[in-house]
Amino acid sequence: MASIRFANVLLESTPRALHFPTLYYRTDTPFRPTGEDGAWTLAEGGAVDFTTYFNALSVIKLRRYTRATAYRLRLQVKGAPCTITQTRATRLGLEPETLDETSVALPQTATWTDVVLDLTDDEQTVLAGFQLSAQGAVSMRDAYYEVDIDGDPRTVDLAIATTTFRKESFIRKNMQLIKRELLDSHTDISEHLTMHVVDNGKTLDPNESGDPRITISPNENVGGAGGFARGMIEAMEQSTPATHVLIMDDDVEVSPESIRRTYELLRMVNSEYEEAFVSGAMLNIEDTQLMREDTGYISPELGVCVPAKRQMLVSQYLDVVDNEAFNEEESIPADAHRYAAWWYCCIPMSVIRRVGLPLPVFVRYDDVEYGIRSHPKFMTMNGICVWHAKFEIRYNAGVERYQSTRNGMIAQMTTGLAPDFDTFLKGLHRQIDLEMRKFNYTDAELALDGFEDFLKGPKFIEQPVAQERFMRANRLKEQVVPFDELKQQAAEQGLVSFDPDRLTRQTVETDRPRSLQERAFDFVTHNGQRFVRDGQEGQDGSADYAIITHDGWAYPSGSIHGKNTIVSIDWASRKGVIRHKDVKRYREIVKRYKRDVAYFKKHRSRLEREYQEAAPKLESVDFWKQYLGMA
């Protein structure tokens, strides 16, 4: 039997902690840092509860993933008489239960006093936490959870692999954080951690880290897929080969404690989960408390990525409990495949050696395909997470229409993301239909560009064309303009009442219901573009227009019904674009779409065979070394 210091009680005075302290603790009395070796003080007595997202012990997950046999809390206290009591969270409890029989009462003390609290655990317990209560001012420090395990800890050598492209501020901050809090910590992880920064933008000094355990590798811009492939290779070939590779986005904020807990979890893992992926949750940078996803799956009907859980407000007790008690088997369809996104995903090297490296698809679906190809078990846990920018305020048609279309279809051919390829054909049809109903012919054509590049077969992506095709897609996508320029365009086109400075999110995002007759008309005519006379309606200066969100997935059917002009607004960037109905262009795209689908159906068997035969090569170390110029 061995004991492992698994999780430190995390207390921070960072902006996110100040905005949402209930991520860390709950109290109705002043509780603040006092600057004495990390001490925090309950200044006026009262009680503080740590049954929270970062500071409750997820015993339900530890029972499942590890060889844990017992749990305890250790901390030091000083000051007024106080009591430390275990709390526990159950599946349907409205608030933490205090287990009075576990209480440890301490008299007033002027020196730091060690406290050990053995934690009780049963099948009803989801989380174990603790409460500190006092009659006056009391301080605490160095609080952590210790776990006893059956047998010895596993040897873990963890390599962080991150790919960056001109996001120097994020990556420098994370390098400094990891060096200060982990590599220089003089704890076990400091002897078993390396970091590989793959610099696709070639904007970092390869020697600037100041630590041989953090390497910076200038790289061609081969996207996240190529950068992470290089990171995996470097981790595989470092002087002490890594046992696990932690894939992490460059534009995230991470708590070093999440990495530390990942490392300790891997040391304790049982045989059932020894090759599992650790999937860190994505919380929003803008909405610090909002958890968007920890794992996802491909919808068998739609071929799109779907979070396995609902969104959680992890500053709220009930969601903290539900997040750990949640059973993905009940929410994910039986014929769906699950994956872990690469904003924070720890992969065993044994899996990488067995299944290979990602496909050379630049960005999008590289992580999805890899997770489904590997078919691992997944480990998720409260407190293992990153903060990432909201997806909904950074919609990019170059990614969502070109990259996602092409890469999703490639991955379906090589790996089988959905039960049938027809799922992706239906998805292509939906994308094109949606964009053209909103008169966004440019991005409908972009989706067809992705489809046509997929039709070129695997030899196309074997060549170093990924960067050029991605840059082309971003040049060709619909371009939005700043509000002042948009206002001028609107005036020139007769939209005299349009004033972007008076817009609200309600104006932009609210739809109206359609009548049955309107729905039938839109279905038959595709919003007035099918079965109508030749010509380019809507460019006559009509003042009748719709205002809609620029979010490519939105379908404000009522707002756009019967309109010839649409003003699409990206409110987050204060930009927009004016679109006009163009029946001629609509027909050209429909004709192109039908031609492409006919070609696919004729060559489907050949494409399936070529992609499946090419996959082992595209996933190999030898191919990637050649592709990256490492050979």
N, C-alpha and C positions, 0 to 999 in steps of 0.2 A: 504494500500500500504506500502511496505517496500523497503529499498535499501540495496543491498548486494555488498560488495567488492568482485567481482568475480575473476578478474585476475590481478595479478601484472605484470607490464612490466618487463620482465626478462632480466637482463643484467649480464653476467658472464665473468670471465676471466679464465675459465677452458680450458683444452687443446682442447676440441671439439669446444668451442666458438672461440678460437684463430684460429683454422683451418678453421672454417666455420662461420665467423661472420654474414653472410647474413641469417643464421637461426634466428638472433635476430634483426639486423638492417642493413641498407644500407647507405653508405656514401662514398664520395671520399675525405674526409678530416679527420685529426686525431680526433678520438673519443675514450676516454679511461677513466678508473676509476681513481678517485682522492683521494680515501681513506677517504672521509668525509661523514660518515653516508650513505654509499652506493651511493654516487654521482658519476656521469659520466660527463665528460667535453668535449664539442666541442671546442678544444683548439685554433683553428685558424678561428673560424667562419665557415660559409658555412651552409650546411643542412644535416640532418640525418633523414631517413625515417624508420618508424617502421611497415610498412605493410608487415609483415613477418610471418613465421610459428609460432613462439612463441609469437609474440607481436601485431598481429592484432586480433581484436575481431570478432569472427565468428558469426555475427548476423544472417546469414542464418540458422545456427543450433540452435541458441538461440530462434529464432522465432518458430522453429519446436518443440523443446524439452521442453520449459519452459513457464512460465507465464510472460515473460518480457514485459514491456510496454515502457521503455525508457532506454537510455544508455548515459553514460557520461565518460569523461576522467578527472582524477584529477592528478596533479603533482605539484612539486615545482621547481622553477627555480631561478637562481641568476647569475648576470653578465651583459654582454653587452645587448643592445637592441635586442629583439628577437620576433619571431612570432611563434605561435603554430597553426597549421592548420589541420583540419580533412582530411584524405584521405579515399578513398573508392575503393574497387575492384569489378568489374563487371565480369560477366561470360566470356566474350570474350575480355575484355580489355587487351591490351599488357603491360600496366604499370598502377600503381596507379593513380587515379584522385585526384587532390587537390581541395577541396571545399572552394574556397576563401571566400565565404560569411560566413564561420564559423570561420575565423581567429581571434585570440586574439593577439593583439600586446602589448608588454610590453616595458617600458623604461628601461634604465640601472638601476640596483639595486645592492646594496652591501649586502643585506640580502635576505634570502629565501622568495620567494613570492608564495603564493598559486594561482594555475590556475585551473579553471573549464571550461571544454569545452563540451557543450551539443552536442551529436552526432546525426546527421540526419540519417534516415534509410528509405529505401523503398524496394519494391520487387525486384529491380534490384541489390541491394547491397548484395554481398556475404560476404565481410569483411569490417570492419571499422577500420581504423588506424589513425596515425597522423604523422606529419612532424614537426620537430623543425628546424628553420632556424635563423641565427644570423649574425650580422655584425662584431662580434668579439668573444672573448672567453665567453662561457656561459655554466653553469652547470645545471644539472637536477637530481632530486632524487624523491623517493617515488611516482613513477608514477603507476597508476592502473586504471582499468576500473570498473565502478560502474554500477549496473543494478537495475532498479526499477522493482518490480514485483507486480502483482495483488494478494492481500492477504498476509498472513504471511508466513515466511520461514518454511519449513518442519523441524521437529526435526530429525536429522541424527546422529547416532552413528556408526562410521566407524571402522571396524576391518580389519587390514591388516593380511592376512594369507600367510606365505611363508614357503616352504619346502626346506631344504638344506641337501646335502649329501657331506660332506668333501669339501665344498667350503667356507672355513672360511673367506678368505679375502673379497670376495664379500659381504657376509651376515653381517660381522662386519662393513664394510663401510656403508652399507645401514641402519643398526641399528643406527649407530652414526649420520648419516645424518638426519634420521627421528626424532631422539631425539632432535638434535640441532636446526633444521629448523622448526619443526612442534610441537613436544610435549613441547618444552621449549619456544615457540614463544609468549605465553601470548595472543594469538588470539583465536577466537571461536573454531577453530579446535582442539586446544590443550586440550580442555575440553571434546572432543567427539571423541578421537582417541585412539585406542589400537593396539598393534602389537603382533601376535602370530607366533613365530619361531618354527617350528617343525623340530627337529634335527634328521634326519634319520641316520646320521653317528655317533651320540653320541660323537662328538668331541668338543662340546662347553660346557663351564661351565654354568649350568642353572641359576647362579646368576650374570653372567658377564654383563648383560645389565645395571645394576645400576638404573633401573627405573621400578617400579611395573607395569607400563603400557606396558612394553615390556616383555613378558613371553617367556622363552625358554623351550621347552618340549622334553626331550630325547625320542626317538621313535625307534621301530624296523624299519629296512629298508623295507618299504612297498611301495616305489616308490612315485612319485608325487601324484598319485591317493589317496594312503593311507595318505600321509602327508597332503594334502589339505582337505581330509575328516576330519582328526583330527582338523585341523584349523577351519573348519566350526563348528564342535561340540563345540570347546572351545569358539568361538565367540558367539554361541547360548547360552552357559551356563555361560558366564562371569557375573559379578555382575550386570552390566547394559547391558542386551542383545543387541548385535549389531543389527542395522537395515539393515546394508549392510556389505558384506564381500568382501574385495579387494584381489583377488587371484593374487599373484605375484611370478614369478620365482626367484630363489636365485641368478642365474648367470647373472643378469641384472644390468645396471646402470640406475638410475632413477633420475629425477629432482623432488625435493619436491614440486615444483610449480605444477607439473602434479597431484599430490595427492591432493593438496589444491584446484585446480580447479575442480577435481572430486567431492570433498566434497561440494563445493559451488554449483555446477551444480545440485547435488541431492537435495539441499535445495530449489532450484528454480523450480524443474521439474513439469510439468503439469500432469493432470490425465491420459492422453493418454500414457505417458512414465514413470509413477510412478513405474512400475515393469520392466523397460528396463534394460539390461546389459550395463554398460559403458565399451567399448572395447578400450583399449589403443593400439596405433600403435606400431609395432616393427620396429625400425630403427637399422641399422647395427653398431656395435661397431667399426668395421674396416673401414667402409665407412659411416662416421657419418651422412651424408646428405641423405642417401638412405633409404626411407621408403619401407619396403617389404610387409607389410600387416597390415590392421587394423581389418577387419573381413574376413572370408573365407566361402567357401561352399564345399560340397561334389559333385564332378562331377557325374551326373546321369549315364554317359556312362562308366566312368573309375573307379569310386569308390575311387578317390584320392582327397586330399585336394587342393583346388585352391583358391588363393587370389581373393577377390571380386573386387579389383581394380588392375590396372597396377602398376608397381613400380613407385614411385614418388621421384624426387630430390627436397626435401623440402627446400633446400637453394635457389631454383629458384622460382621467383615470379609466373610464369604461373602455375607451379605444386602446389604451395601453394593454389592458387585459385581453380584449378581443383579438388584438394583433397576434398574441402568443397562443391563444386558445383556438385560433382559426384553423379549420381543416380544409386544405386546398382540394383534397379529393372530392369534397362535396360541391365545390364551386367550379372546378375545371371539367369540361366535358370528357367523357371516357375516351373519345377518339382524338383528343387534342394533345399536342406536345408542348411541354413546359421548357422554359429557358430562363437564364439569368443574364441580365443586361450588364454591359461592361463599364458602367460607371464605378462599380465596385464588385469584383467577382474574383474569388480565390479558387484556383484550379490546381489539383494535384499534378505534379510533373509526370507521375505514372500514367495519367490520362493523356497528357500531351504527347508522351512517347508512343502511346498506343493508337490514338486517333489522329494525330498530326496537328497541323497548324491551320489557321483560318484560311478561307478562300480569298483570292486577290480581288476583292470587290470594292476597295477604297473605304467607303463608309456605308452604313445601314445594312442590316441583316447579317453582318459578319458575326456578331455575338449571338444572334438568334439561331443561325444555322449551326454554329459551333456547339451551343448548348444542346440542341436537339440531336446533333450527330453523336455527341458524347453520351447522351441518355443517362445522366447521373442522378443520384439523389441530391437534394438540396438542403442546406442548413441556413436558416434565417433566425435572427434573434434581435430583440429590442436592444438598442444601443450600438448595433453594428450598422453604420449608415454613412452617407455623405449628403451634403447639400448641393443641389444642382439648379441651374436656372430653369424657370418654367418652360415647358415645351410650347404651351399655347401662345406665348408672346414671342416666339422665335420661329414661326412657321416659315419653311423654306421650300418652295416648289421644286427647286433643283434637287433637293433630297427626297421630298415626299412623292413627287411625280416621276422623276427620272430614275434616281438611285433605287428607290423602294420597288418600283416596277421591275427594273432589270434584275436586281439582286434577289428579290423574292422568288422570281421565276427560276433563276439559276439555282438557288438553294433548294427549290422544290424538285428540280431535276436531279441534283446530286444527292440529296439527303431525305427529301420527303417531309416538308414542314406540315402540310395538310394532307388529308386522306386522298385527295385527287388533284391533279393539275387544273382541272376545270374550276376549282375554287379561285385560282389566280386569274383565269380568263374572265370569270364573273367580276372579280375585283377590278380588272382593267376596264371592263365595260362600265362599271359603276363610276369609276374615276372620270372617264371621258364624258359620260352622260352628265355627271354632276357639274363638271367645269363648263360644258357647253350650255347647259340650262342657265348658268350664270354669265354667259357670254365671254367666258375666259378661254378663248380658243387657243391662246398661246400656251397655256399650261396643259391643255388637252393634247396638243401636239408634242409636248415634252414627255407625256406618258407614253405616247406612241414611239418616240425616240428610244425610250428605255426598252420597250417591247422589241423594237427592230434590232437593237444592239444585242439583246438576248438571242434573237433568231440567228445571229452570226455565228453562234456556237462557241465552244470553249477556247478555240484558238484565238478568238478576239481578246479575251481577258488574259490569256497567257502573255500577251504583249504588254509593254509598259504604257498603256493608253488610259489608265484609270484617271489620272490627274487631269489630263486634257479633256476627257469626256465630262468630268465633274465641273471643270471650269466653264466648258461650253454650255452645260445645262444652266449654270448660274448666269451666264451672259444672255441666254435665250429666254429665260423665264420671264413672266410678266413683271415689269418694273414699276414700282410705286414711286411717287414723287412727294416732296414735302408739301405740307398744307398750303403754304403761300403760293407755290406753283400750281397746286391742284385748284385753288380758288380762282386763279387767273385763267386756267384752262376751262373751268366750268363757265365762267363769264363769257369767254369767247365762243363757247358752244351753246349758249342760250340758257344755261341752268342758273338763271338770275337769282333764284332764292337760296342757292347753296352757299352756306357759310360754315366752313369746318370748325371755326372757333366757337360755334354755338352747339356743336355736337356733344352728346353724352353717350355713355355706354348703353343706356337704355335705347337711344335712337339707333345706334349701330347694331345692337344685338337682338332687339325685339322683333319677332315675326308676328304675322297675323294669321288666323285660321283661314283656310280656303273652303268654299262651298263644294258640294259634290260635283256641280257642273264645272267649276274651275279646275278641280282635280282631274276630271275627265279630259278637259281641254288640254291641260298641260301634259297629260300622259300621251295623248294622241299626237300632239304637235310639238312636243319637246319645247315647251314654253314659246310657242309661236314660230318655230323654225322649220317644221316639217309640214308638208302639204300646203305650202303657201307659195305665192308668186315669186318669180325671180326678183332680185334686187337686194339692196342693202338697207333695209328699213332701220330707222332709229338714228340716222345721221342728219335729220332735218331740223335740228335745233329745238326739238321738243323739250318743254320744261317738265314733262311728266317723267320722273325718274325714281329709282329705288336707291336707298342707302343700306348697305349690308356690311357685315364683317368680312375682313380679308382672310379669315380662317378658311383654308381650303376644304375642310371637312364639313363645314356648315352648309345647310340647305334651307335658306329662308324662303320657302316656296311661296308663301302668301305675299311677302314683300315684293318679290320679283315678278309675280304673275301679271301678264299683260303689259309689262314695261318694255320699252325699246332701249332704254339707257339705264345702266347700273353704275353707281359710285361705290367702289369697294374700299373700305377704310381699315387700315391697320392702326388702331388707336394707340397702341403701345409705343410705336415709333413716330406717331403723328405724321403718317404718310398715307397716300391713297392713289387710286387710279380710276379713270372713267372708261367704261366699256360700252360698246354699242352692239346691238344685234346685227349680225352679218350672215344672212342666209346662205350666201355663196360660199363663205368660208366654212360654215357648218357642213354643207354638203361635201366639200372637199375632204374634210376630216372624216366624215362617215365613210366615204369611198376608200380612203386610205386605211381606215380601221378594218373594213371588210376584206380588203386585199391582204392585209397582214395576217388576219385570222385564218384566211383561206390558205396562205402559205404555211402557217404553223400546222394546220391540220394535215396538210399534205406531207410535211416533213417531221411530224411529231416523233415517230419511232426513231428516225435517224438522230434527232436532237437528244432524245432520252439516252440513246446508246452512247453518243459522243460525250455528253456531260458525265455520265456514270463512269465511262472509261477514263476520262481525263481527271476525275476527282482525286484519285490517289497521288497523281503527280502534282496537282495544284496545291495539295495539302502537305507536301513533303518538305523536309528541311533543305534538301538539295535544290529543289525548285526555288524556294524562297531566298536562299543564299545567292543564287544566280540573279534573281529578280531584284534583290536589294544591293547587288554589287559587293557582296561579302565573300564571294567565292575566290 
